[in-house]
Amino acid sequence: MDPVSFIPVLPIVLLALITLKVVSKVVPISVVEGHYGSIDGLRGYLAFFVFLHHSSIWYYFIRYRYWGFPPSNLYSHFGPTSVAFFFMITAFLFFRKLMSVKNAGMDWLKLYVSRVLRILPLYWLVVMLLFVIMLATSGFQLFLPVRAVLFQMAGWLVFMSPDINGLGGTGIIVAGVVGSLAFEWFFYCSLALVGHLVFRLRTPMIALVGSTLFFCFFAIVIRLYYPHLALLRICCFSGGILAAFLMDHKRVRKIAVSYEFSLLMALLLGGMLYFYPSFDGVVPLICSVIVFIGIACGNTLFGILSRKISRQLGQVSYSIFMLHGIFLFVTFNFVIGIPQARVLSPVLHWGIIALIAVVLVISSVLSYTYIELPFMNAASNVTLRIRSRLAAYRTQAG
């Protein structure tokens, strides 16, 4: 079997779904009912495709020590194209939120508190695991001054990705996913300004100033650490913004959910995979935006995205996205060992990936249930506490 054969994809995806179905009977995963069920169903597959993308990269990285796109259109698109769809989802959901509160006004404090509690707890846990793995890889020795290592570690806490302790390619431990979060926060920090200027939302000056400062900060982070195709990645958010406005047109929604449009979406995805080796041009972006508009308007891709198991996979997608790099790194470096992994046949390599997929899904369910969900549910209470303390401070100051 060819190392980048499409044959392992469907069996591994089905194995992941079966694992999720079994685990969810023990650790229930509630599906959120809402207007965007297709998007909920899309998330999980996107995260899992990113996992498959990096799994294929690891086959060649083990042998040639080169971290780059695999020689396959399919596996190359699994990474950047999936991330592009993630950016569109983010832009769509938050622009719909801005549009829905146009008259009532946005609670900016709650929005940003909820984003912090949604993203940072799991991310910081992953960063802590990265530090431990880095030390283990370095033989628990420091090759740089303590101050320099601490400074490098601090950078990771705010979505930078410097090499730590002289360990080249530190980001490979987490499969380089941190860059995507930097772009996400770049977008989040634009919302207060956009809400004020575009939607005329009442926005406190502290929200405008604070979000603008962080917007500039993340622009610098992207410029320093993730400049490759940065403009194209930012343009991906425009696809979600366009979908947010088009969704209000009944005729567009009617066309988007039709069987014929589902066929068009499949043809666009297939043509993009066949004719374009990666997501790095205008045509793949346009094709992806058209497909996303259909999904945002309720197209379920022949019913796949509306199934409960798909939406459950979407619930644990952030954990899959954040944890898969660590599982790949630990498996090939510490469990199997690079010398042994280097001589694995493609069949054995993908067999190991299938086993990792099972462990990844189980771990993601646990991570979502016991790390992500409690912090998400705490957003309202945390917002109230912050608001009450700010009010008390103003009273004392007055």
N, C-alpha and C positions, 0 to 999 in steps of 0.2 A: 504493500500500500504506500502511496505517495505521502510524504509528511504533511502536505497541505491538502490532502484529499477532503472533499466535502462529506464523505461517508460518515465520519464520526459525529458530525454535528447533530443530526436528528436523534440518534440513540442517546447521546449525552444529555441533550435537552429533555428528552422524555424521561431519562433516569432522574434528572433533577426534579422534574414535576412529580414523579412518583414518590420520590423522597419527601418532597414538600407535603404531598397529600397525606402520607403516613405520619410525618412529624406533627402536622397541624391537628391531628386527632388527639395528640398528647398535649401539645402546646397550641391552643387555639389561636388562629390569626383572623381577627374580624376584618371584614371587607367594608370599607366606607362607601355608603351609598351616596351618589351625587350625580352631577350633570356630566362629569368627565370620566365615565367608566372606561372608555377606550384608552384614554391616556393612562389611567391606573393600570390597565392590562398591558400597556406598552412598556412601562418602566422596567418591569422585571426582565423581560427579554433583552432589552438594551443592556442592562447591567451584566446579564449572563453572556451576551455576545462580546462584551469587553473582556470578560474572563477568558473566553475562547480565543480572542485576539491575542492576549498575552500568553496563553498556553502555547499557541503556535510559535510565537516569538521565542519562547524559552527553548524550543527544540533546536533552533539555530544558535541561540545565545550560548547554550551549553557547549556547542561544538566549535563555534568560531569567535566567541566573546564579542559579538557585535549585536547591539540592541537597536533594532530597526525593523521596518516593515518586512513581513515574510513574503516569499515569492508567490503570492496568491491574491487575486483581487478580492475574493470572498473574505479571507481572514484579515486583509488589510482594512477593508471597509468595516469589519466588525468593531474596530476600535474607534477611529475618528468620526465615522458616520453615526455611530450610536451616541457618542458624546455630543455631536451636533444636535441630535434629536433631544437630548437632555436639556441643552440650552434653549431650544425652542419651547419645550415644556415649561421651563422656568419662566420665560418671557410671557408665554400665553397665560399661565395661571396668575401671575402678578399683575399683568395688564387687565385681565378680567376683574381682579380684585379692585384695582384703581377705578375701573369703569363702574363697578357696582356701588362704590361709596362716593360717587361724584357729588351727590347732594348732602349726604350725611357727614362726610369728612372721614379721614383715615386716622386710626389710632396708631401713630408711628412708633410709639414706644412699644406697644404690644407686638407690632410687626417685627421690629428688630430683635426684641427679646425672644420671640418665637423662632426666628432664624438662628440666633445664637444657640438656643437650647436644642434646636433640630440638628445642627451641623457639628457643633464643637465637641460635645461629650464623646461621641464615638470617634471623631477625628483625633482628639487628643489621646484617647486610649490607643489608637493605631500608632500614633507618633511615639507613645511610650514603648510600645512593642518594638517599633523600629529602633529606638535607642538600645534596647536590650539585645536585639539581634545584631546591631552594629558592634556592640561591645563583644558579643560572642564571636563574631567574625574576625574581630581584631585580637582575639585571644585575651580579652579583658585587659589590654594594655593601652595606654594613652601615648600616641605618637606626636601629639601636639600639646602645647600648654593647656592647662585646665581652663583658663579664661577663654581661650580660642574655641575649645570644644563646647563650653557652655554657651558662647555666643552663637555658634553654629546650631546648637540644639534649639536655642530661643527662636531662631529664624524659622524653624519648622513649625513652631507653635502658631505662627502667623502666615502660614501657607507659602513660605519660601522653601526652597529645597537645596540648600548648600550641601556639598559633601562634608561628612563629619569625620573627624579624627584621621583625616588623610585617606579615608576609604573612598576610592573613586567609584562613582556610580551608586552612591547611597540610595538615590531615588528608586533604583531597581527593586529594592526590598519591598516597596509598595507599588511596584509596576508603574511609577510615574503618574499616579492619578491626582496628585496634589494640585497640579496645574489647572485641572478642570475646576476645582473648588475656588481657586484664585479668580478665575473668570466669573464664576457664579457670584462671588462676593463683589466683584467689580460691578456687576449688574444690580445686585441688591442695593448697593450704595448710590446708585443713580436714581432710585425710585422716588426719593423725597423731592429731588429737584424736578424730575419729570412730572410728578404729581402736582407740584406747585405751578410749573410753567405751562404744562399741556392740559391738565385736567382742572386747573384752578382750585386745587384742594387747599383748605386751610392748613398751613404747615408752620409750626413754631420755628422761630429763628434757630433755636438750638438744634433742631432736627436737620435744618438746611445746612448749617455750618458743619455739624458733626458728620453727616453723611457725605458732604462734599470733601471734607478732609480725608475720610476713609476711601472715598472714590479715587482721589489723587494718590493715596498710599498704594492701593491695589493696582493702579495704572503703572506705578513705578515697579511694583513686584513683577507684573507681567512683562514690562520692558526689560527687566534685568534677568528674569529666570525663564520666561515662557514666550520669547519673541517670535518663535517659528509659527508662521501663518496666523499671527495674533489677530490681524484685521479680519481674516476670513472667519475665525472663531467668533469674534464679536458680531459679525454680520449674521451669524446663525440666530442670534436673539431676534433679529428682525423678522424671521420666519414666524416665530411665536407671536410677535406683536401683530403681524398681518393677519394671522389666524384669529386673534382675539377680536379684531374689528369685523372680519368677514363672517364670524359666527352669528352676528346679529341679523344677517340677511337670510330670510327664509328660503329664497331660491337657491342660494349657495348651499345651505344645509341640505336641501332636498336632493340636489345633484351629488353632494359629497357622500351621502349614505347609500347611493344607488349601487346596484350590482355592477353596472358598467364602469362606474368610477373606481370600484374595487379592482376591476380588471386593469384599469389604467394605472392605478397605484402599483399593482404587481408588475406591470410592464415597465414602469419607470424604475422601480427598484432593480428588476432584472437587467434592464439596459444599462443602468449605472454600474452594476457589478461587472457586466460583461465588457463594456467599452472603456471604463475608467479604472485604472489600477488603484486609485486611492481617492479620498475625499479632499482634494486640494485645488478645486477649480470652480468656476461659476456654474457650469452645467450640473455637476452633482449637487451643488447647493440649491439650485432651482428645483431639481427633481425632488430633493428631500423636503423642501418647503411645500410643494404641491401635495406630496404624500402626507405631510403632517397636517395640512389644512383639512384633508379628508378625515384623519383620525380625530382631530380636535372637534370637528363638527359631528362626530359620532360614528364614523365608519369603523367597523369592528374587524376588518380584514377577514371576511367570510365567517365571522363569529368567533374567531380565535381570541381576540382581545377582550371580549365580554364574558368569557368563561370565568367562573369563580377561581379556579386554580391559577389562571393568568393574573387575576387581580391580587390574589394572595402573594404571588411571586413579586408583584409590583410593590406590595407593602414592605417586603424585606430587601428591596433593590439597593437601597443605600448601603446596607451592611454587605451585600454581595460585592458592590462596587469598591468599598473600602477595604475589605478583608482578603479578597482573592489574591492580591499581590503577595501578601505575607505567606499565605498557604503555599503558593507556587515556590517562593524563595526557600522557605523552610524545608519543603519536601525535597527539592532537588539538591540543596546544599547540605542538609543535616540528616534527613531520613534516608535518602538513597545515596547521596554523595555524587559530586560532579563526575569523578572518573567512571563510576558505574552508569550514571545517567547518560554519559556521552556515547556509550555503545548500545543504548537501547534502540530497538527497531521502532519504526513509526507506530506499529500496532501496539507495542508495549508502552510507548510514550502516551498514546491516547488512552490506553487502558488505565494508566496511572492518573491521567487527567479526569477520567470518569470517576475514579475513587475520590479524587480531590473534590470533584463536584458534589458528591454526596456529603462529605464532611463540611464543605463550604455552605451548602444549603442548611444543614442542621445548625451550624454555628450562627448563620445569619438569622435564623428563626429565633434562637436564644438571644442574640445580640439585639434584635428588634424588640423582643418582648421585655427584656430586663435592663436594657440600656436606653435605646431610642425612645420607646413608648413612655416610660415614666417621666423623662425630661420634657417630652412634647406635652404631656398632660399637665405639667407644672407651669406652663407658660403663663396662663391667666393669673395664677396665684403670685408668681414672681413679679409679673407686671404690676399687680396691685400693691405689693410690698414696696417696690421701687417708687411707685407713684406716691404712696403714703409717706415714705421717707423724704421724698423731694418736697412734698407739701409741708412736712414738719420743719424741714430745713429753711424753707422760705418764710414760715411763720416766725422762727427764731431770728432769722436775719432781719425780718421786718420789725 
